[in-house]
Structures are given as C-alpha cells and as structure tokens.
Amino acid sequence: MQDLLTKEPVRRVEEFIKKYDNTLEVLVLDTSARTAKDAANSLKCEVGAIVKSLLFRADNSFLICLIAGDRRCSLNKLKKILQKKDVSMANADQVKENTGFSIGGVAPVAHIKSLDILIDKSLCRFVYVFGAAGHPNCVFKINYNQLIKITKGSEKEISE
C-alpha cells in the first residue's frame, strides 16, 4: 500500500500540503476512503469530520465545494451565493479535467486548474478534519482553520 505514495496525484497533494506545513502528511489507509462513510470507518472518526471535495459547474466555470461528510451540498444555496441559475454537479470527466483527480480521491488542494473554493461552515464543528489525498486509500488530517488558509477558500453556509 505504501507504493500509493508514489502515484502522481498523491505526490501532488503531499508536495502541496508540505509547502504549507511540513508537519502535515498523507496517510495511507488499509481500507478505502472512497466515500465519507468508508473514510470515517477507516479512521474511526465521525462522518462529519470527513471533507467531501465536490466539483460543481456554474454556467461555464467550475468551483469546488468542501462539505462535511454528514451533509449534502444545497444547490439552491449555491445558486443564491453564486447568483447563477445553472449550477450542477460536474461529471467524472470534468472532475478529472479540472482537478487532476478521479472521483473518490478528489483532494481539497493541489488542483491542476485554479478553482474557487467554498467551504461549508458546518465543518467548523471539528478541530481536525480529513481530506482525500489523490487516491481512495489516501487522506490527510488538517486543522479546520488551516484548511481555510491552505485552500484560500471562502466559508459559506452551503449544506443542508
């Protein structure tokens, strides 16, 4: 499993988080963290402490929404915040094209294209949260306030 650390998407996340804080590290799990529930079971933590990194298309642009694992992103709230009528989940090809990650391993950082990031305020319930690190078996643990800084994300109420 340690050879997962040599995969390009995982290395990209690791390099990004290490530049921000050298103590942050990618954790390789023996079990999948493809879904928030899987990740919480693997990490023995609350599902809400898992950061879901979701790509949305708004008209002709894309953005990432970071949502607590026990919440759903509200399209209505997103449309109001963005002041756009046409907002939808991106498909798998669009996710790969914009983030450089495959669904199940989309990290909140180290995207191959510059994307605006919205962070759901419900994540602030947790001192530490876990984000995917480029592969379904890789995650990293980060303090909530650090997550805001490292992503340059905007805190918004976007979950239901």
GROMACS elastic network, one bead per residue, 0.5 to 0.9 nm:
[ bonds ]
;  ai    aj funct       b0    kb
    1     4     6  0.57183   500
    1     5     6  0.81913   500
    1    28     6  0.69889   500
    1    29     6  0.79297   500
    1    30     6  0.72405   500
    1   137     6  0.85287   500
    2     5     6  0.57945   500
    2     6     6  0.79788   500
    2    28     6  0.67555   500
    3     6     6  0.54582   500
    3     7     6  0.73320   500
    4     7     6  0.54248   500
    4     8     6  0.89868   500
    4    10     6  0.71661   500
    4    11     6  0.89011   500
    4    28     6  0.74650   500
    4   135     6  0.77664   500
    4   137     6  0.81243   500
    4   138     6  0.78310   500
    5     8     6  0.81908   500
    5     9     6  0.88958   500
    5    10     6  0.58024   500
    5    11     6  0.62113   500
    5    14     6  0.84576   500
    5    26     6  0.78837   500
    5    27     6  0.89047   500
    5    28     6  0.77151   500
    5   138     6  0.82977   500
    6     9     6  0.86505   500
    6    10     6  0.69634   500
    6    11     6  0.61527   500
    7    10     6  0.54610   500
    7    11     6  0.61141   500
    7    12     6  0.86424   500
    7   134     6  0.84569   500
    7   135     6  0.84998   500
    8    11     6  0.50694   500
    8    12     6  0.60481   500
    8    13     6  0.87236   500
    8   134     6  0.82823   500
    9    12     6  0.50685   500
    9    13     6  0.64270   500
    9    14     6  0.87228   500
    9   100     6  0.70716   500
    9   101     6  0.65158   500
    9   105     6  0.87968   500
    9   110     6  0.85181   500
    9   133     6  0.76157   500
    9   135     6  0.72531   500
   10    13     6  0.52120   500
   10    14     6  0.61695   500
   10    15     6  0.86383   500
   10    26     6  0.78618   500
   10   105     6  0.89732   500
   10   133     6  0.56388   500
   10   135     6  0.64726   500
   10   138     6  0.74818   500
   11    15     6  0.60197   500
   11    16     6  0.84643   500
   11    26     6  0.89452   500
   11   133     6  0.86876   500
   11   134     6  0.81385   500
   12    15     6  0.53072   500
   12    16     6  0.61920   500
   12    17     6  0.87776   500
   12   110     6  0.62244   500
   12   111     6  0.86507   500
   12   133     6  0.86782   500
   12   134     6  0.79288   500
   13    16     6  0.50843   500
   13    17     6  0.61899   500
   13    18     6  0.84825   500
   13    26     6  0.79457   500
   13   107     6  0.72575   500
   13   108     6  0.89752   500
   13   109     6  0.66550   500
   13   110     6  0.54570   500
   13   111     6  0.85754   500
   13   133     6  0.57744   500
   13   134     6  0.65986   500
   14    17     6  0.53490   500
   14    18     6  0.59851   500
   14    19     6  0.85624   500
   14    24     6  0.81912   500
   14    25     6  0.65536   500
   14    26     6  0.60878   500
   14   110     6  0.87888   500
   14   133     6  0.75482   500
   14   140     6  0.86860   500
   15    18     6  0.51965   500
   15    19     6  0.61909   500
   15    20     6  0.88011   500
   15   110     6  0.85639   500
   16    19     6  0.53934   500
   16    20     6  0.66702   500
   16    21     6  0.89314   500
   16   109     6  0.72937   500
   16   110     6  0.59891   500
   16   150     6  0.88784   500
   17    20     6  0.51254   500
   17    21     6  0.60935   500
   17    22     6  0.73355   500
   17    23     6  0.87602   500
   17    24     6  0.62116   500
   17    25     6  0.73516   500
   17    26     6  0.86948   500
   17   109     6  0.79652   500
   17   110     6  0.83848   500
   17   140     6  0.88084   500
   17   150     6  0.77124   500
   18    23     6  0.69494   500
   18    24     6  0.60121   500
   18    25     6  0.71713   500
   19    22     6  0.63989   500
   20    24     6  0.83078   500
   20   150     6  0.67221   500
   21    24     6  0.57466   500
   22    25     6  0.77901   500
   24   140     6  0.72316   500
   24   141     6  0.71905   500
   24   142     6  0.71612   500
   25   139     6  0.85641   500
   25   140     6  0.59773   500
   25   141     6  0.74759   500
   26   132     6  0.89559   500
   26   133     6  0.65977   500
   26   138     6  0.64253   500
   26   139     6  0.56621   500
   26   141     6  0.78112   500
   27   133     6  0.82684   500
   27   137     6  0.82599   500
   27   138     6  0.55620   500
   27   139     6  0.53008   500
   27   140     6  0.57253   500
   27   141     6  0.80484   500
   28    31     6  0.87855   500
   28   137     6  0.58030   500
   28   139     6  0.67608   500
   28   140     6  0.87981   500
   29    32     6  0.67946   500
   29    33     6  0.76591   500
   29    39     6  0.87809   500
   29    42     6  0.70213   500
   29    43     6  0.81820   500
   29   136     6  0.87790   500
   29   137     6  0.51145   500
   29   138     6  0.60500   500
   29   139     6  0.77686   500
   30    42     6  0.78146   500
   30   137     6  0.69803   500
   31    38     6  0.78607   500
   31    39     6  0.81254   500
   31    41     6  0.88427   500
   31    42     6  0.60889   500
   31   136     6  0.87517   500
   31   137     6  0.63750   500
   32    35     6  0.78775   500
   32    38     6  0.61233   500
   32    39     6  0.66054   500
   32    42     6  0.72513   500
   32   136     6  0.56112   500
   32   138     6  0.81895   500
   33    36     6  0.66384   500
   33    37     6  0.76867   500
   33    40     6  0.76459   500
   33    41     6  0.83924   500
   33    42     6  0.69623   500
   33    43     6  0.87859   500
   33   104     6  0.74439   500
   33   105     6  0.80970   500
   33   132     6  0.77171   500
   33   135     6  0.84674   500
   33   136     6  0.50834   500
   33   137     6  0.53961   500
   33   138     6  0.71999   500
   33   139     6  0.77306   500
   34    37     6  0.84156   500
   34    38     6  0.63822   500
   34    39     6  0.68198   500
   34   103     6  0.80434   500
   34   105     6  0.66238   500
   34   132     6  0.84551   500
   34   135     6  0.81204   500
   34   137     6  0.71868   500
   35    38     6  0.51229   500
   35    39     6  0.61710   500
   35    40     6  0.85915   500
   35    52     6  0.83162   500
   35    69     6  0.84043   500
   35   104     6  0.66057   500
   35   136     6  0.82183   500
   36    39     6  0.50748   500
   36    40     6  0.60829   500
   36    41     6  0.85913   500
   36    47     6  0.60283   500
   36    48     6  0.80787   500
   36    49     6  0.87227   500
   36    50     6  0.57309   500
   36    51     6  0.75197   500
   36    52     6  0.68734   500
   36    68     6  0.85467   500
   36    69     6  0.51079   500
   36    70     6  0.77551   500
   37    40     6  0.51151   500
   37    41     6  0.61808   500
   37    42     6  0.85831   500
   37    46     6  0.86684   500
   37    47     6  0.57645   500
   37    50     6  0.82967   500
   37    69     6  0.73465   500
   37    70     6  0.84269   500
   38    41     6  0.51763   500
   38    42     6  0.61405   500
   38    43     6  0.85908   500
   38    47     6  0.86784   500
   39    42     6  0.50349   500
   39    43     6  0.60135   500
   39    44     6  0.81955   500
   39    45     6  0.83664   500
   39    47     6  0.76834   500
   39    50     6  0.70144   500
   39   130     6  0.85523   500
   39   132     6  0.89602   500
   39   136     6  0.87909   500
   39   137     6  0.84902   500
   39   139     6  0.84702   500
   40    43     6  0.51040   500
   40    44     6  0.55120   500
   40    45     6  0.50199   500
   40    46     6  0.58295   500
   40    47     6  0.50478   500
   40    48     6  0.83113   500
   40    49     6  0.77113   500
   40    50     6  0.66853   500
   40    69     6  0.86003   500
   40   130     6  0.89895   500
   41    44     6  0.50252   500
   41    45     6  0.68303   500
   41    46     6  0.82870   500
   41    47     6  0.80682   500
   42    45     6  0.80924   500
   43    46     6  0.86818   500
   43   130     6  0.89728   500
   44    47     6  0.89880   500
   45    48     6  0.83836   500
   45    49     6  0.69411   500
   45    50     6  0.83320   500
   46    49     6  0.55591   500
   46    50     6  0.75285   500
   46    69     6  0.85106   500
   46    70     6  0.85006   500
   47    50     6  0.56289   500
   47    51     6  0.88808   500
   47    68     6  0.76089   500
   47    69     6  0.51235   500
   47    70     6  0.55417   500
   48    51     6  0.75682   500
   48    67     6  0.86016   500
   48    71     6  0.72872   500
   48   122     6  0.84394   500
   48   123     6  0.71373   500
   48   125     6  0.84971   500
   48   126     6  0.81171   500
   48   129     6  0.83640   500
   49    68     6  0.62173   500
   49    69     6  0.64703   500
   49    70     6  0.81878   500
   49   123     6  0.68683   500
   49   125     6  0.82641   500
   49   126     6  0.62402   500
   49   127     6  0.87708   500
   49   128     6  0.70642   500
   49   130     6  0.62607   500
   49   131     6  0.88812   500
   50    67     6  0.82360   500
   50    68     6  0.58739   500
   50    70     6  0.81046   500
   50   123     6  0.86405   500
   50   129     6  0.58043   500
   50   131     6  0.62915   500
   50   132     6  0.84738   500
   51    66     6  0.59871   500
   51    67     6  0.56455   500
   51    68     6  0.51457   500
   51    69     6  0.58291   500
   51   107     6  0.87804   500
   51   108     6  0.78606   500
   51   123     6  0.78173   500
   51   129     6  0.65600   500
   51   130     6  0.57867   500
   51   131     6  0.50019   500
   51   132     6  0.74371   500
   52    65     6  0.78470   500
   52    66     6  0.55040   500
   52    67     6  0.50458   500
   52    68     6  0.61433   500
   52    69     6  0.58476   500
   52   106     6  0.81550   500
   52   107     6  0.84208   500
   52   108     6  0.80952   500
   52   131     6  0.71354   500
   52   132     6  0.78460   500
   53    64     6  0.63871   500
   53    65     6  0.58568   500
   53    67     6  0.66594   500
   53   105     6  0.87327   500
   53   106     6  0.59436   500
   53   107     6  0.62539   500
   53   108     6  0.55896   500
   53   131     6  0.77621   500
   53   132     6  0.78571   500
   54    63     6  0.82890   500
   54    64     6  0.54770   500
   54    65     6  0.51637   500
   54    66     6  0.63873   500
   54    67     6  0.76256   500
   54    73     6  0.85838   500
   54    89     6  0.76279   500
   54    90     6  0.82335   500
   54    95     6  0.85640   500
   54   103     6  0.88825   500
   54   106     6  0.77481   500
   54   108     6  0.87242   500
   55    62     6  0.67580   500
   55    63     6  0.57419   500
   55    65     6  0.63833   500
   55    66     6  0.89622   500
   55    88     6  0.88171   500
   55    89     6  0.62272   500
   55    90     6  0.56117   500
   55    91     6  0.84679   500
   55    94     6  0.83308   500
   55    95     6  0.63090   500
   55    98     6  0.85514   500
   55    99     6  0.84353   500
   55   106     6  0.89284   500
   56    61     6  0.84390   500
   56    62     6  0.55716   500
   56    63     6  0.54607   500
   56    64     6  0.62620   500
   56    65     6  0.73987   500
   56    87     6  0.67681   500
   56    88     6  0.55598   500
   56    90     6  0.50148   500
   56    91     6  0.87575   500
   56    95     6  0.87116   500
   57    60     6  0.67177   500
   57    61     6  0.57513   500
   57    63     6  0.66328   500
   57    86     6  0.79769   500
   57    87     6  0.56149   500
   57    88     6  0.53820   500
   57    89     6  0.60674   500
   57    90     6  0.55507   500
   57    94     6  0.87912   500
   58    61     6  0.53587   500
   58    62     6  0.59279   500
   58    63     6  0.75897   500
   58    79     6  0.83047   500
   58    82     6  0.79915   500
   58    84     6  0.67610   500
   58    85     6  0.80507   500
   58    86     6  0.57888   500
   58    88     6  0.66985   500
   58    89     6  0.88701   500
   59    62     6  0.81551   500
   59    84     6  0.72587   500
   59    85     6  0.79426   500
   59    86     6  0.55312   500
   59    87     6  0.65576   500
   59    88     6  0.88041   500
   61   115     6  0.87785   500
   62    90     6  0.80300   500
   62    94     6  0.88803   500
   62    98     6  0.77687   500
   62   115     6  0.66240   500
   62   116     6  0.76702   500
   63   114     6  0.89264   500
   63   115     6  0.52624   500
   63   116     6  0.50212   500
   63   117     6  0.58901   500
   63   118     6  0.77306   500
   64   108     6  0.77454   500
   64   115     6  0.66063   500
   64   116     6  0.63138   500
   64   118     6  0.63351   500
   64   119     6  0.84894   500
   65    73     6  0.77732   500
   65   108     6  0.85531   500
   65   116     6  0.85973   500
   65   117     6  0.57926   500
   65   119     6  0.59167   500
   65   120     6  0.73264   500
   65   158     6  0.82288   500
   66    73     6  0.86964   500
   66   108     6  0.69527   500
   66   117     6  0.73525   500
   66   118     6  0.61953   500
   66   120     6  0.59818   500
   66   123     6  0.85728   500
   66   153     6  0.88994   500
   67    70     6  0.82689   500
   67    71     6  0.65954   500
   67    72     6  0.70406   500
   67    73     6  0.65811   500
   67   118     6  0.87007   500
   67   119     6  0.65641   500
   67   120     6  0.53211   500
   67   121     6  0.84269   500
   67   122     6  0.77499   500
   67   123     6  0.70729   500
   67   158     6  0.79038   500
   67   159     6  0.69334   500
   68    71     6  0.54298   500
   68    72     6  0.78072   500
   68    73     6  0.89667   500
   68   120     6  0.71200   500
   68   121     6  0.87650   500
   68   122     6  0.65538   500
   68   123     6  0.54296   500
   68   129     6  0.88219   500
   68   159     6  0.82269   500
   69    72     6  0.78709   500
   69   123     6  0.88624   500
   71   122     6  0.83434   500
   71   159     6  0.59880   500
   71   160     6  0.61487   500
   72   158     6  0.84023   500
   72   159     6  0.53401   500
   72   160     6  0.55127   500
   73    76     6  0.89279   500
   73    77     6  0.82431   500
   73    78     6  0.79893   500
   73   120     6  0.84008   500
   73   158     6  0.57505   500
   73   160     6  0.62257   500
   74    77     6  0.52974   500
   74    78     6  0.62500   500
   74    79     6  0.86698   500
   74   157     6  0.89812   500
   74   158     6  0.55946   500
   74   159     6  0.50661   500
   74   160     6  0.56089   500
   75    79     6  0.60447   500
   75    80     6  0.86256   500
   75    87     6  0.69049   500
   75    88     6  0.73312   500
   75    89     6  0.89348   500
   75   158     6  0.79558   500
   75   159     6  0.86309   500
   76    79     6  0.51435   500
   76    80     6  0.63399   500
   76    81     6  0.87374   500
   76    87     6  0.87869   500
   76   158     6  0.85985   500
   77    80     6  0.51710   500
   77    81     6  0.61902   500
   77    82     6  0.85605   500
   77   157     6  0.75890   500
   77   158     6  0.55797   500
   77   159     6  0.77088   500
   77   160     6  0.88007   500
   78    81     6  0.51427   500
   78    82     6  0.59670   500
   78    83     6  0.80495   500
   78    84     6  0.82942   500
   78    87     6  0.75459   500
   78   157     6  0.88586   500
   78   158     6  0.61686   500
   78   159     6  0.89255   500
   79    82     6  0.52331   500
   79    83     6  0.54678   500
   79    84     6  0.51148   500
   79    85     6  0.59759   500
   79    86     6  0.74872   500
   79    87     6  0.63191   500
   80    84     6  0.69208   500
   80    85     6  0.83590   500
   81    84     6  0.80693   500
   81   156     6  0.84430   500
   81   158     6  0.85701   500
   82    85     6  0.86881   500
   82    87     6  0.88409   500
   84    87     6  0.67695   500
   90    93     6  0.80486   500
   90    94     6  0.57649   500
   90    95     6  0.62168   500
   91    94     6  0.53077   500
   91    95     6  0.62117   500
   91    96     6  0.88307   500
   92    95     6  0.50493   500
   92    96     6  0.63157   500
   92    97     6  0.85812   500
   92   102     6  0.71323   500
   92   103     6  0.65202   500
   93    96     6  0.52115   500
   93    97     6  0.60170   500
   93    98     6  0.86000   500
   93   102     6  0.84368   500
   94    98     6  0.60062   500
   94    99     6  0.82616   500
   95    98     6  0.54411   500
   95    99     6  0.57778   500
   95   100     6  0.72693   500
   95   101     6  0.68327   500
   95   102     6  0.67632   500
   95   103     6  0.70352   500
   95   106     6  0.82110   500
   96    99     6  0.54736   500
   96   101     6  0.50114   500
   96   102     6  0.53989   500
   96   103     6  0.76696   500
   96   106     6  0.87284   500
   97   100     6  0.58323   500
   97   101     6  0.80413   500
   97   112     6  0.80357   500
   97   113     6  0.82950   500
   98   101     6  0.81955   500
   98   111     6  0.69434   500
   98   112     6  0.62293   500
   98   113     6  0.54221   500
   98   114     6  0.81998   500
   98   115     6  0.80446   500
   99   102     6  0.81936   500
   99   106     6  0.72423   500
   99   107     6  0.82592   500
   99   109     6  0.87556   500
   99   110     6  0.76484   500
   99   112     6  0.51674   500
   99   113     6  0.62127   500
   99   114     6  0.86114   500
   99   115     6  0.84013   500
  100   106     6  0.81381   500
  100   110     6  0.84772   500
  100   111     6  0.60514   500
  100   112     6  0.54743   500
  100   113     6  0.81261   500
  100   134     6  0.85415   500
  101   104     6  0.83606   500
  101   105     6  0.61945   500
  101   106     6  0.51412   500
  101   107     6  0.74346   500
  101   111     6  0.77516   500
  101   112     6  0.87155   500
  101   134     6  0.59223   500
  101   135     6  0.78198   500
  102   105     6  0.57641   500
  102   106     6  0.61644   500
  102   134     6  0.76228   500
  102   135     6  0.76828   500
  102   136     6  0.88899   500
  103   106     6  0.58149   500
  103   135     6  0.87675   500
  103   136     6  0.84203   500
  104   132     6  0.77948   500
  104   134     6  0.82709   500
  104   135     6  0.68497   500
  104   136     6  0.52049   500
  104   137     6  0.89489   500
  105   131     6  0.89018   500
  105   132     6  0.53235   500
  105   133     6  0.61644   500
  105   137     6  0.78560   500
  105   138     6  0.75238   500
  105   139     6  0.84188   500
  106   109     6  0.84896   500
  106   111     6  0.86699   500
  106   131     6  0.83855   500
  106   132     6  0.58523   500
  106   133     6  0.68833   500
  106   134     6  0.56576   500
  106   135     6  0.74328   500
  106   136     6  0.84697   500
  107   110     6  0.71208   500
  107   111     6  0.76927   500
  107   131     6  0.60294   500
  107   133     6  0.50293   500
  107   134     6  0.57023   500
  107   135     6  0.85311   500
  107   139     6  0.82521   500
  108   111     6  0.78701   500
  108   117     6  0.83747   500
  108   131     6  0.63812   500
  108   132     6  0.71320   500
  108   133     6  0.80905   500
  108   147     6  0.84136   500
  108   151     6  0.69368   500
  109   131     6  0.88683   500
  109   133     6  0.84208   500
  109   150     6  0.75282   500
  109   151     6  0.60022   500
  110   113     6  0.86241   500
  110   151     6  0.88197   500
  111   114     6  0.67612   500
  111   115     6  0.75381   500
  112   115     6  0.88828   500
  116   151     6  0.89424   500
  116   152     6  0.83511   500
  116   153     6  0.70204   500
  116   154     6  0.84394   500
  117   151     6  0.69883   500
  117   152     6  0.72264   500
  117   154     6  0.64149   500
  117   155     6  0.88275   500
  118   153     6  0.53260   500
  118   155     6  0.59543   500
  118   156     6  0.63630   500
  118   157     6  0.89954   500
  118   158     6  0.81142   500
  119   122     6  0.85958   500
  119   123     6  0.77942   500
  119   147     6  0.88773   500
  119   148     6  0.74347   500
  119   153     6  0.60069   500
  119   154     6  0.57896   500
  119   156     6  0.59595   500
  119   157     6  0.80101   500
  119   158     6  0.78733   500
  120   123     6  0.60816   500
  120   124     6  0.82324   500
  120   154     6  0.84769   500
  120   155     6  0.58591   500
  120   156     6  0.52518   500
  120   157     6  0.53606   500
  120   158     6  0.54574   500
  120   159     6  0.64107   500
  121   124     6  0.56847   500
  121   125     6  0.82713   500
  121   155     6  0.56550   500
  121   156     6  0.56405   500
  121   157     6  0.54702   500
  121   158     6  0.76710   500
  121   159     6  0.83291   500
  122   125     6  0.61013   500
  122   126     6  0.86227   500
  122   156     6  0.89280   500
  122   157     6  0.73905   500
  122   158     6  0.87221   500
  122   159     6  0.75897   500
  123   126     6  0.60760   500
  123   127     6  0.87620   500
  123   129     6  0.76665   500
  123   144     6  0.72107   500
  124   127     6  0.70207   500
  124   128     6  0.88437   500
  124   129     6  0.89994   500
  124   144     6  0.62286   500
  124   145     6  0.81128   500
  125   144     6  0.87475   500
  126   129     6  0.64212   500
  126   143     6  0.81786   500
  126   144     6  0.68218   500
  127   142     6  0.84308   500
  127   143     6  0.56137   500
  127   144     6  0.56993   500
  127   145     6  0.81123   500
  128   141     6  0.65177   500
  128   142     6  0.54142   500
  128   144     6  0.55927   500
  128   145     6  0.88013   500
  129   140     6  0.83274   500
  129   141     6  0.57485   500
  129   142     6  0.55418   500
  129   143     6  0.62337   500
  129   144     6  0.61958   500
  129   147     6  0.83495   500
  130   139     6  0.62720   500
  130   140     6  0.54751   500
  130   142     6  0.62887   500
  130   143     6  0.87422   500
  131   138     6  0.87047   500
  131   139     6  0.54345   500
  131   140     6  0.54842   500
  131   141     6  0.66626   500
  131   142     6  0.77894   500
  132   135     6  0.69286   500
  132   136     6  0.71306   500
  132   137     6  0.82287   500
  132   138     6  0.60739   500
  132   140     6  0.65040   500
  133   136     6  0.78591   500
  133   137     6  0.82314   500
  133   138     6  0.50868   500
  133   140     6  0.61883   500
  134   137     6  0.85351   500
  134   138     6  0.66381   500
  134   139     6  0.78272   500
  135   138     6  0.52419   500
  135   139     6  0.78670   500
  136   139     6  0.79831   500
  142   145     6  0.83704   500
  142   146     6  0.64843   500
  142   147     6  0.63587   500
  143   146     6  0.51576   500
  143   147     6  0.62807   500
  143   148     6  0.89853   500
  144   147     6  0.50227   500
  144   148     6  0.66405   500
  144   149     6  0.89606   500
  145   148     6  0.52685   500
  145   149     6  0.65400   500
  145   150     6  0.87681   500
  146   149     6  0.50277   500
  146   150     6  0.58972   500
  146   151     6  0.83960   500
  147   150     6  0.52359   500
  147   151     6  0.60197   500
  147   152     6  0.81499   500
  147   153     6  0.80924   500
  148   151     6  0.55271   500
  148   152     6  0.57387   500
  148   153     6  0.53901   500
  148   154     6  0.72777   500
  148   155     6  0.76691   500
  149   152     6  0.50606   500
  149   153     6  0.71022   500
  150   153     6  0.79578   500
  151   154     6  0.87564   500
  155   158     6  0.88792   500
  156   159     6  0.87870   500
  157   160     6  0.86197   500
